Amino acid sequence: MNWLRRRGRERCRRATFVLAVALAGTPPAIAAQGVPEELRRERAEYANWLATAPSSPFRALLQHPIGRSVSLGPASTDIPLTGLGPATLEEKGGTLSLTVAGATRPVWRDRLVSLGSYQLLAQGPPGRTVVTVFGPERKGYAAPEHFPHAPRWRFEVSLDPVKRPTAQRLLAPDGTEVEATEAGTVTVPIGDRRVPLRVLRMPGAGGEESELEIYFQDQTNGRGSYPAGRFVNLSPAGEGRYVLDLNRARNAFCAYNSAYPCPAPWRGNRLPAIVAAGERYAGGGLSNPPQ
């Protein structure tokens, strides 16, 4: 599943999703009506991951750049962690290592490593690696909420590729930097208009298969959905076609926990409509990133 691959960072993580619960004040049984079984399962599995996984964003304490090295443990270190002796996370020539009490062990990108009761996850390109520190307990938890399923927001589209794909560094849904490639545009009908949306090819965790992603805004932002926008994947439909299902729109991790930086909205990807589909935002006071 896409979301399982993503949480190698789980950029999913990694992505699509979540427990069929409801609009605030709407009984779950009503909100769940009409949700396809596959989507219902994805949402339930993702909600379970959020509630139980050691790398759930609800367990994240902070993200910190490693640079050449970062110290962890006592109050005087870069990352103070209660109950730990001194430790050092270091990067040399793109290779990561963790030293504790004079013993050094390798650290692999996109894989959890234990440090006492904490978990560390190193992500990002060499030279710009960040570490996310996860605590032993959740910092609160609220199951994801969704708009009622709306078949009208499911499209079958063609990808109009760019002639000269260019790479750019940006933040992925989990707040880590990746090098994405312009894949092209898809066009969706909104009323009497046809609206283009930029599609980027986002690398998968640990060199896994890349994904075609759209980060979009619409007229629900700040009024039922996360102010900065939501992510959605393109799924292959055969013969060069793709499914763009906005019922699978999901929040970036910053909507769950302010420990994560929030991706800036992608230029041009604003739908002139109220897209009451996909994941909602129940609030929490997180700020909107710069436009």
HUBELQUI-V834799 format. One record per backbone hydrogen bond with DSSP energy under -0.5 kcal/mol. CO is the residue of the C=O (numbers start at 1). NH is the residue of the N-H. Records with the same first field share a line. If there is no record, write none. Layout:
CO = NH + NH
This chain:
1 = 5
2 = 6
3 = 7
5 = 8
6 = 9 + 11 + 12
10 = 7
12 = 14
13 = 11 + 12 + 15
17 = 43
19 = 21
21 = 146
23 = 26
27 = 30 + 31
28 = 32
30 = 33
31 = 149
32 = 35
36 = 40
37 = 41
38 = 42
39 = 43
40 = 44
41 = 45
42 = 18 + 46
43 = 19 + 47
44 = 48
45 = 49
46 = 50
47 = 51
48 = 52
49 = 53
53 = 56
56 = 59 + 60
57 = 60
58 = 139
59 = 135
62 = 133
64 = 131
66 = 69
68 = 91
70 = 89
71 = 79
72 = 74 + 87
73 = 81
74 = 77
79 = 73
81 = 84
86 = 101
87 = 72
88 = 90 + 99
89 = 70
90 = 97
92 = 95
95 = 92
96 = 107
97 = 90
98 = 100 + 105
99 = 88
100 = 103
103 = 100
105 = 98
107 = 96
108 = 111
111 = 122
113 = 120
115 = 118
118 = 115
119 = 134
120 = 113
121 = 132
122 = 110
123 = 130
125 = 128
129 = 66 + 67
130 = 123
131 = 64
132 = 121 + 134
133 = 61 + 62
134 = 119
138 = 140
145 = 280
150 = 153
151 = 154
153 = 155 + 246
155 = 157 + 244
157 = 242
158 = 160
159 = 161
160 = 185
166 = 182
168 = 180
170 = 178
172 = 175
173 = 253
176 = 172
178 = 170 + 180
180 = 168
181 = 201
183 = 162
184 = 199
185 = 160
186 = 197
188 = 195
190 = 193
193 = 190 + 195
194 = 196
195 = 188
197 = 186
199 = 183 + 184
200 = 202 + 213
201 = 181
202 = 211
204 = 207
205 = 208
208 = 204
211 = 202 + 213
212 = 234
213 = 200
214 = 216 + 232
216 = 230
217 = 271
218 = 221
220 = 223 + 225
224 = 281
225 = 222
226 = 229
230 = 216
231 = 250
232 = 214
233 = 245
235 = 243
238 = 241
240 = 159
241 = 237 + 238
242 = 157 + 244
243 = 235 + 245
244 = 155 + 246
245 = 248
246 = 249
249 = 279
250 = 231
252 = 255
253 = 256 + 257
257 = 260
266 = 269
268 = 270
269 = 217
271 = 273
273 = 219 + 275
274 = 276
275 = 277
278 = 147
